[in-house]
């Protein structure tokens, strides 16, 4: 690497996603090749996450070997495993956002799109989703990594979740303009609280108790009802 490479220091706050930081380390006509090489590293990491029992217990060398590239090439694009995991996480958020955008586009009104987002995102976050194979890393690993990001690297977490927050925030604005939810809600904090509630509620039944098979109540719809109506009573003054 040259002294002009945009390599962030360990404490630097990237102005763009980690994937873009990785690709930006190769300039000009080499960008397309850089995109391909970075994607091969991401795909290799995702395959290892899905193949392994614990998800994240893979080494950089294993990623390099699975990708068919060199260790030197890896360090051209990533400072280490943590940056790779950040890029994989961002990739999973981007893919999830695209999936949700396609699903909510089928709804006729803003409230229906908001409902669709909550229910479908809940289902995507459930462990062992068949649709997550190959191109999306194991859900449990990503939830675990998201918890680490939210507590240890909040700025990276905010950047990674950006596409989902933006999509849900727009849905909130549209529903408020339609009059189907109350206006004046603070978009960003509401989006953050709801997204965290969906993701962690979908993955863990520890506090509320494990659900049994055959239950008639759809947990995704149950969470939606709580989000929309809360726990207050109309009798309360």
C-alpha positions as CSV (number, residue, x, y, z in Angstrom):
1,X,0.0,0.0,0.0
2,X,1.1,3.6,-0.6
3,X,1.1,6.4,1.8
4,X,-1.9,7.8,-0.1
5,X,-4.1,4.7,0.6
6,X,-7.2,5.7,2.6
7,X,-6.5,3.2,5.3
8,X,-8.2,4.2,8.6
9,X,-6.4,4.1,11.9
10,X,-7.8,1.7,14.5
11,X,-9.6,4.5,16.2
12,X,-10.8,6.3,13.0
13,X,-14.5,6.7,12.3
14,X,-15.2,5.7,8.7
15,X,-17.3,8.3,6.8
16,X,-18.6,5.5,4.6
17,X,-19.3,1.8,5.1
18,X,-16.5,-0.7,5.7
19,X,-17.2,-2.3,2.4
20,X,-16.7,1.0,0.6
21,X,-13.5,1.7,2.7
22,X,-12.2,-1.7,1.6
23,X,-12.9,-1.1,-2.1
24,X,-11.6,2.5,-1.9
25,X,-8.1,1.2,-1.2
26,X,-7.9,0.4,-4.9
27,X,-8.5,3.3,-7.2
28,X,-9.4,4.1,-10.8
29,X,-9.6,1.2,-13.3
30,X,-8.9,-1.3,-10.5
31,X,-12.1,-0.6,-8.7
32,X,-14.1,-3.3,-10.5
33,X,-11.5,-5.8,-9.6
34,X,-11.5,-4.6,-6.1
35,X,-15.3,-5.0,-5.9
36,X,-14.9,-8.6,-7.1
37,X,-12.1,-9.4,-4.7
38,X,-13.9,-7.9,-1.7
39,X,-17.1,-9.7,-2.6
40,X,-15.2,-13.0,-2.7
41,X,-13.9,-12.4,0.8
42,X,-17.4,-11.5,2.0
43,X,-18.9,-14.6,0.4
44,X,-16.2,-16.8,1.9
45,X,-16.8,-15.4,5.4
46,X,-20.6,-15.9,5.0
47,X,-20.0,-19.5,3.9
48,X,-17.8,-20.2,6.9
49,X,-20.3,-18.6,9.2
50,X,-23.1,-20.8,7.8
51,X,-21.0,-23.9,7.8
52,X,-19.5,-23.6,11.3
53,X,-21.3,-24.5,14.6
54,X,-20.7,-21.2,16.3
55,X,-20.6,-18.9,13.2
56,X,-17.8,-16.5,14.0
57,X,-15.1,-19.0,15.0
58,X,-13.2,-18.8,11.7
59,X,-9.8,-17.4,11.0
60,X,-8.6,-14.9,8.5
61,X,-6.5,-17.7,6.9
62,X,-9.6,-19.8,6.5
63,X,-11.4,-16.9,4.7
64,X,-8.4,-16.4,2.5
65,X,-8.3,-20.1,1.6
66,X,-12.0,-20.3,1.0
67,X,-11.9,-17.2,-1.3
68,X,-9.0,-18.5,-3.4
69,X,-7.0,-15.4,-2.8
70,X,-3.9,-14.4,-0.9
71,X,-3.3,-13.1,2.6
72,X,-1.6,-10.1,1.2
73,X,-4.7,-9.3,-0.9
74,X,-6.9,-9.7,2.2
75,X,-4.9,-7.0,4.0
76,X,-5.1,-4.7,1.1
77,X,-8.8,-4.4,1.8
78,X,-9.3,-5.2,5.5
79,X,-7.4,-4.3,8.6
80,X,-8.3,-7.6,10.2
81,X,-11.2,-9.9,11.1
82,X,-13.2,-7.2,12.8
83,X,-13.4,-5.0,9.7
84,X,-14.4,-8.1,7.7
85,X,-17.2,-8.8,10.1
86,X,-18.4,-5.2,9.9
87,X,-18.5,-5.5,6.1
88,X,-20.4,-8.8,6.3
89,X,-22.8,-7.3,8.8
90,X,-23.4,-4.3,6.5
91,X,-23.9,-6.6,3.6
92,X,-26.6,-8.6,5.5
93,X,-28.4,-5.3,6.4
94,X,-28.3,-4.2,2.8
95,X,-29.6,-7.5,1.6
96,X,-32.4,-7.5,4.2
97,X,-33.4,-4.0,3.3
98,X,-33.7,-5.0,-0.4
99,X,-35.8,-8.0,0.6
100,X,-38.1,-5.9,2.7
101,X,-38.4,-3.1,0.1
102,X,-39.7,-5.7,-2.4
103,X,-42.2,-7.1,0.1
104,X,-43.7,-3.8,1.3
105,X,-44.0,-2.6,-2.3
106,X,-46.9,-5.0,-2.7
107,X,-49.0,-3.2,0.0
108,X,-51.7,-0.6,-1.0
109,X,-51.3,1.9,1.8
110,X,-48.7,3.3,4.1
111,X,-50.1,1.6,7.2
112,X,-50.0,-1.7,5.4
113,X,-46.4,-1.2,4.4
114,X,-45.5,-0.4,8.0
115,X,-47.2,-3.5,9.2
116,X,-45.6,-5.6,6.5
117,X,-42.1,-4.3,7.4
118,X,-42.5,-5.2,11.1
119,X,-43.9,-8.6,10.5
120,X,-41.5,-9.6,7.7
121,X,-38.4,-8.2,9.5
122,X,-39.4,-10.3,12.6
123,X,-39.6,-13.4,10.5
124,X,-36.3,-12.7,8.8
125,X,-34.7,-12.3,12.2
126,X,-36.0,-15.7,13.4
127,X,-33.2,-18.3,13.8
128,X,-32.7,-20.9,11.0
129,X,-34.6,-19.1,8.3
130,X,-34.4,-21.1,5.1
131,X,-34.3,-18.0,3.0
132,X,-31.1,-16.9,4.6
133,X,-28.9,-19.6,3.1
134,X,-25.9,-18.9,1.0
135,X,-25.9,-15.2,0.7
136,X,-27.0,-14.1,4.2
137,X,-24.9,-15.1,7.2
138,X,-26.5,-17.1,10.1
139,X,-29.0,-15.0,11.9
140,X,-27.8,-15.9,15.4
141,X,-24.3,-14.8,14.5
142,X,-25.5,-11.4,13.2
143,X,-27.8,-10.8,16.2
144,X,-24.8,-11.6,18.5
145,X,-22.6,-9.3,16.5
146,X,-25.3,-6.5,16.5
147,X,-25.4,-6.7,20.2
148,X,-21.7,-6.2,20.4
149,X,-21.8,-3.3,18.0
150,X,-24.7,-1.5,19.8
151,X,-22.9,-1.7,23.1
152,X,-19.2,-1.4,22.1
153,X,-19.2,0.4,18.8
154,X,-22.4,2.5,18.6
155,X,-21.2,4.7,15.7
156,X,-20.4,1.6,13.6
157,X,-23.8,0.2,14.5
158,X,-25.6,3.3,13.5
159,X,-23.8,3.3,10.1
160,X,-24.4,-0.4,9.5
161,X,-28.1,-0.1,10.3
162,X,-28.5,3.0,8.2
163,X,-30.4,1.5,5.3
164,X,-32.9,-0.2,7.5
165,X,-33.4,2.9,9.7
166,X,-33.9,5.0,6.6
167,X,-36.5,2.6,5.1
168,X,-38.4,2.3,8.4
169,X,-38.2,6.1,9.0
170,X,-39.7,6.8,5.6
171,X,-42.5,4.3,6.3
172,X,-43.2,6.1,9.6
173,X,-43.3,9.5,7.8
174,X,-45.7,8.1,5.1
175,X,-48.0,6.6,7.7
176,X,-48.1,9.8,9.7
177,X,-48.9,11.8,6.5
178,X,-51.6,9.3,5.8
179,X,-53.0,9.8,9.3
180,X,-52.8,6.2,10.2
181,X,-50.3,6.8,13.1
182,X,-49.9,9.9,15.2
183,X,-47.8,12.7,13.9
184,X,-44.9,14.4,15.7
185,X,-43.0,11.2,16.4
186,X,-39.2,11.6,16.5
187,X,-38.3,9.5,13.5
188,X,-34.8,8.3,14.3
189,X,-35.2,7.2,18.0
190,X,-38.6,5.5,17.2
191,X,-37.0,3.6,14.3
192,X,-34.1,2.5,16.5
193,X,-36.2,1.3,19.3
194,X,-38.6,-0.6,17.1
195,X,-35.9,-2.2,15.0
196,X,-34.0,-3.4,18.2
197,X,-37.2,-4.7,19.7
198,X,-38.0,-6.7,16.5
199,X,-34.6,-8.2,16.1
200,X,-33.9,-9.2,19.7
201,X,-37.5,-10.3,20.4
202,X,-37.5,-12.5,17.3
203,X,-34.3,-14.2,18.3
204,X,-34.6,-14.6,22.1
205,X,-37.6,-16.0,24.0
206,X,-35.5,-16.2,27.2
207,X,-37.2,-13.6,29.3
208,X,-40.8,-14.1,28.1
209,X,-40.4,-17.9,28.0
210,X,-40.0,-20.3,25.1
211,X,-43.0,-20.6,22.8
212,X,-44.4,-24.0,22.2
213,X,-45.2,-25.5,18.8
214,X,-48.8,-25.2,17.7
215,X,-49.5,-21.8,19.4
216,X,-52.3,-20.0,17.5
217,X,-50.9,-16.6,18.1
218,X,-48.3,-15.4,15.6
219,X,-45.5,-13.8,17.6
220,X,-44.7,-11.4,14.8
221,X,-48.3,-10.1,14.8
222,X,-48.3,-10.1,18.6
223,X,-45.3,-7.8,18.5
224,X,-46.9,-5.6,15.9
225,X,-50.0,-5.2,18.0
226,X,-47.8,-4.1,21.0
227,X,-46.0,-1.6,18.8
228,X,-49.1,-0.1,17.4
229,X,-51.4,-0.1,20.5
230,X,-48.9,-0.3,23.4
231,X,-50.1,-1.5,26.8
232,X,-52.2,1.4,27.9
233,X,-56.0,1.3,28.3
234,X,-58.5,3.7,26.7
235,X,-60.1,3.9,30.2
236,X,-56.9,5.5,31.7
237,X,-57.2,9.3,32.0
